[in-house]
């Protein structure tokens, strides 16, 4: 393996190892990850591991989880991918974990064989693993998803392009566009791409992906992309190139339909459908290098991938004109939005025109707890500046925490108010917030919502 690759990997994996140490201390689940042999065609001698929860669903979802260079199935299972494992116990889905066995433990996303459907490299062996799990565990064919970190993120992009008829969604942390790492000298490292210097049009990137499965005319998986602005191993410009590729594959504009900041250093852009399960979603994290995912991020990926049992939206995306600003393709300023708490008195609010708002809510419940994700859409002709949403929690539900909003009181009729960074809802735009609650058996969602005193549909 080239000296460049070894050096880059050594730097890149230091933060990943630190995250792994923190997460490995968590209690182990009752079920265990097990190796599977003789799972099918395997031209590059990959290893296959699988995790099946003790109480697997009758028709479970399947997550394909792909490790980083110099990583392993056990490393991602016990380390920075462990939140996926604990979620599998809760939501009863299966995890398949491929493991590269070549020197450096990187996945092949560079050779001609790797970049062609059923081409005979790593992607072929990985898809044999998926087929094995589908046949053995009665997997729901509509909920097969893939996620990966670094080399695994690059493979995530490639698999979603080569097998769009298999995967419904994908989440890639610190990757590059499908085909960006292509080489013609047998090397698995492409310095032009890793340095963020492979710049193409959206159409060119889309065509590269389409050529991996010639003749395919169906839809492509929903795609979630994560990248740190100070990543020097797989440089930050690759984030913008990935967005070009996946918006093109979905026939979407590169101009986001929705932008927000779920955390102070995050900039999230959505394209097409703008719900929690957007058509394409990008999350840029200011001041972070090649060390994703970090604490709390996989909860967003789990919801996006639908692993929490929520179904993807069936409504068409809004037809109103999106904002004119595009997502950053260079690193945004390192200064974060203000993190001070919002004022205790409500800011002046602009009431929407009666009936000019729409609220959708999705509940995911377990035992005695639940989470609820809420989207407020301003269907009126002018912006709402400062918002409060009033609704009544079903009997027995008590809010324990919230994100992207403050909620008080904790039960009965409650009011969710904007925080410092999401107080404006533009005409045709939306904001998301959510909360976690305890319940005593009633897991219903509220039956009505009022935005700034006006009832929403």
Secondary structure, 3 states (H helix, E strand, C coil): CCHHHHHHHHHHHHHHHHHHHHHHCCCCCCCCEEEECCCCCCCCCCEEEEEECCCCCCCCCEEEEECCCCCCHHHHHHCCCHHHHHHHHHHCCEEEEEECCCCCCCCCCCCCCCCCCCCCCHHHHHHHHHHHHHHHHCCCCCCEEEEEECHHHHHHHHHHHHCCCCCCEEEEECCCCCCCCCCCCCCCCCHHHHCCCCCCCHHHHHHHHHHHHCCCCCCCCEEEEEEECCCCCCCCHHHHHHHHHHHHHCCCCCCCCEEECCCCCEEEEEECCCCCCCCEEEEEECCCCCCCCCCCHHHHHHHHHCCCCCCCCCCCCCCCCCCCCCCCCCCCCCCCCCCCCCCCCCCCCCCCCCCCEEEEEEEEEECCEEEEEEEEEECCCCCEECCEEEEECCCCCEEEEEECCEEECCCCEEEEECCCCCCEECCCCEEEEEEEEECCCCCCCCCCCEECCEECC
